[in-house]
Amino acid sequence: MPGLKLHLTNPLTRMKVKQQLILLFLLLVSPVFALNWYANAKAEDILKQQVTSAYAELNKQNLSLMNRDMDTVSRVMTTLIQHALIQSLNPMSGDTADRVRQYADADKLLSSYSMGMNGGEAVYYYLYAYDPNNRYDFAPTPSSKFKAVGGVYFYDDEQKPEWIDETLSKRGKGYLRIMKDLGSSSRPDTLAYVRAVYSTSQGNQVVGVLVATNINRKLAESMRTVSLPDKGEIYLTDYADRVLASSVGPIGGRLDLPEQLRTGDEVEGLSNVITDGYIYVQSYQYLAQQKLIYKIPTRSLLQQQNELKFVIQLISIVYFVFCIVVMAYFWRSLLTPLQRLAVFTRSYVPGKKVPEQAAIDRNDEVGVLMHSVYGMAGRLNSLIEDRYLLEIKQKEAQLQLLYQQINPHLLYNTLESIYWKSTLEGQSESGEMIKELAQLMRIGLSRGRDLITLQEELAHAKAYTSLQQKRYEYGFAVTWDIEEETLAHLIPKIVIQPLIENAILHGVRHMGEDGEIAVVARLAEDGVEIRVEDNGYKETDYEAIARLIDGDGEGAGYGIRNVQQRIRLQFGPDYGLTYRPRAGGGTVASILLPVQREQ
């Protein structure tokens, strides 16, 4: 086959296989490069988002810790407000000696409640007691600056600090306020927690104002427990962005924040903004009008991003080398054997034997495949020979079937001749039996058809019933109630006769003239219904009959099981044979068939 050989060794064919392998290689490698590009493009954004999510939760916890510190200060103030020494600073009662003693005890009390912090700092408590009649003229006034560790000052309406009225207007509610350090004018501004003090016995009578200073230092101590990236900053601000406390600088200034970093009117919430230079994470509390803000420079994250890019590039290079090795392996160990196998399979021409060749001695899957293909070639050779032999045997079987069909036709024709001879000789009853037997034979042949009309099937059933009555001299009566519309519908041949036979043998056989069999055919909503009813007196196990029909039972009953199988094979499981009791006694065998007329 020279032409076939040239086609199989054509360089263009080999080039197509190589191109497919190169294309496969590109398909394997290109996703890695695409992933590398996408990862480098998105690594910074992903890193920023992850950092933002992590620090958002940390920010919320940090604010909770700072609120806990403020709650501690608030509880101390509540204790001081309710203390008897503070409530006893009533300028309207007592003599001078009592007032001096009250002042000294209250001043000592406030100094003892100062809370120490790391580095020796403390939260100092000051009480500005209201003395409208100047009864405590011996005590310090707001202009005094010599109390550095907390204490008591007295003021009247003329020497009242400007923030006193603001505090009294809040009706005992504490709030944060930036003010000058009360212990020394040389110190920078301090964040103070201020709260008005009212008499517990006289209701609205003002005792004074309680002030806790150095709150910003206390909050900064909590801020220092948070570890932010290099040069990260933490701020506590009010809703006007004024700095109340900071981890890096003074307080009182306004923090410049991006417009996207907004607060809502929820009780508390979180928000964040990522800009070119910074990541802002904010936790806010609406009722307190305070915000805790993390300001993280993005350049501190670039080093982590570069390390991530390096890892991705390294993985890409390793994967690229791995793909080259894998493709080289497939090229040498798989491509050449598969090409040889393709040449072998293409050499097959229908109608001719496949040339047998020895398979390559390999133990892997390719070797198994090649051995299987060569083995299949040998089996194809055998199947080609067997096919010709089978076709010859099939022709012989068809001829033999034709010869066998001649004998029933010869018997049928002979019976017709005997019938006419018996009739001419006056043997009319014998002639009628021979005629009915001939009719049974003819309908049984039905020219090779499996489906016949109901009219033909009823003729077969009537001939069988007549033969039974004449042969055994049964005295039972048979009625035929057939709707004319059903006669042209198709039915598998010889399905009514077995039902009539069962009705005779198991129903009316020994009843004499009392026995009755009725054959009914009606058009129903879901098909054609044919019933064989008898008035037999024997008890019948209908569940056993149902199991027998469906093939689950054992024993006799091959005839009705054969009827059921032939109907369902022809029309499906929705149709078939059922048995049930007859009203008034007896049994009803019912056949349901689809509406199908003869074409």
Beta strands, then each sheet from edge to edge (+ up, - down):
strand 1: 115-116
strand 2: 122-130
strand 3: 151-155
strand 4: 175-179
strand 5: 190-198
strand 6: 206-213
strand 7: 233-238
strand 8: 243-246
strand 9: 268-274
strand 10: 278-285
strand 11: 290-297
strand 12: 451-453
strand 13: 477-482
strand 14: 490-492
strand 15: 516-524
strand 16: 527-534
strand 17: 576-581
strand 18: 587-593
sheet 1: 1+ 2- 3-
sheet 2: 1+ 2- 6+ 5- 4+
sheet 3: 8+ 7- 11+ 10- 9+
sheet 4: 12+ 14-
sheet 5: 13+ 15+ 16- 18+ 17-
end
